[in-house]
Amino acid sequence: MFILLFFFTIYFLITLYVSLHIFQGRGGKGNIYVWSSGNGGVSGDSCAYDGYVNNIYTISVAAVGKNGDALYGGEECSANMVTAYSKDGGDDDYPIVRI
């Protein structure tokens, strides 16, 4: 029971922190939170189970290979708002530029 209460408390505090900083962060200008949709697809995981991806104040990003194919461990989810190219893991991958 204690562990369950602990995790709910942590989740509540993080959600409170994110929602406060969405509106009041950077001196009142607000923040944008971008979250990866995850890499547990190989085990059947879905980003729908991730509370931060499903948060209305975050932008969920998925990844595809250079040919537009789903990645080996990519998670499918309706919460994904953006998809970007990523490395497939092969030897002939092109470099990825990160900003």
Stockholm file with secondary structure:
# STOCKHOLM 1.0

chainA/1-99         MFILLFFFTIYFLITLYVSLHIFQGRGGKGNIYVWSSGNGGVSGDSCAYDGYVNNIYTISVAAVGKNGDALYGGEECSANMVTAYSKDGGDDDYPIVRI
#=GR chainA/1-99 SS CHHHHHHHHHHHHHHHHHHHHHHHHHHHTCCCEEEECCSCGGGTCCGGGCTTTTCTTEEEEEEECTTSCBCTTCCCCTTEEEEEECCCSSTTCCCCCCC
#=GC SS_cons        CHHHHHHHHHHHHHHHHHHHHHHHHHHHTCCCEEEECCSCGGGTCCGGGCTTTTCTTEEEEEEECTTSCBCTTCCCCTTEEEEEECCCSSTTCCCCCCC
//
